[in-house]
Amino acid sequence: MKNYTFDRHWYLGFLGIIGIYKLPEILCFFTCGASFWVLLNVLWFLWFSYFIPTAK
């Protein structure tokens, strides 16, 4: 049986949930030709990876 632990910065994973809220704007970048600033919202998803536990 493996032990699963959260990352040291697991609380940043909650900020990654904001990426789900910004998803329609990100898709509009590819379909409607929105500004490149909208594409920066992808960075929220990178923090969501801190919320996924890892096996030790």
C-alpha positions in Angstrom: 0.0 0.0 0.0 1.4 3.4 -1.0 1.4 6.5 1.0 0.0 9.5 -0.7 1.0 13.0 0.4 0.1 16.5 -0.8 2.8 18.9 -2.0 4.2 21.4 0.4 2.3 24.2 -1.5 -1.0 22.3 -1.7 -3.0 25.5 -0.9 -2.0 26.9 -4.3 -4.0 24.1 -5.8 -7.1 25.9 -4.7 -6.1 28.9 -6.8 -5.8 26.6 -9.7 -9.5 26.1 -9.6 -9.8 29.6 -11.0 -8.5 28.1 -14.2 -11.8 26.3 -14.6 -13.6 29.6 -14.4 -11.3 31.1 -17.0 -11.6 28.2 -19.5 -14.2 29.9 -21.7 -11.9 32.9 -22.2 -9.0 30.6 -23.1 -11.1 28.7 -25.7 -12.2 32.1 -27.1 -8.5 32.8 -27.7 -8.3 29.9 -30.1 -11.7 30.4 -31.8 -12.4 34.1 -31.7 -8.9 35.5 -31.8 -8.9 37.1 -28.3 -5.9 39.0 -26.9 -2.7 37.2 -25.9 -3.3 38.4 -22.3 -6.2 36.0 -22.2 -3.8 33.1 -22.8 -2.0 33.9 -19.6 -5.0 32.4 -17.7 -3.5 29.0 -18.6 -1.0 29.6 -15.8 -3.8 29.0 -13.2 -3.9 25.4 -14.3 -0.2 25.0 -13.5 -0.9 25.7 -9.8 -3.7 23.1 -9.8 -1.1 20.4 -10.1 0.0 21.2 -6.5 -3.3 19.9 -5.3 -2.8 16.4 -6.8 -1.3 14.0 -4.2 1.9 12.1 -5.0 2.9 8.6 -4.0 5.9 8.3 -1.6 
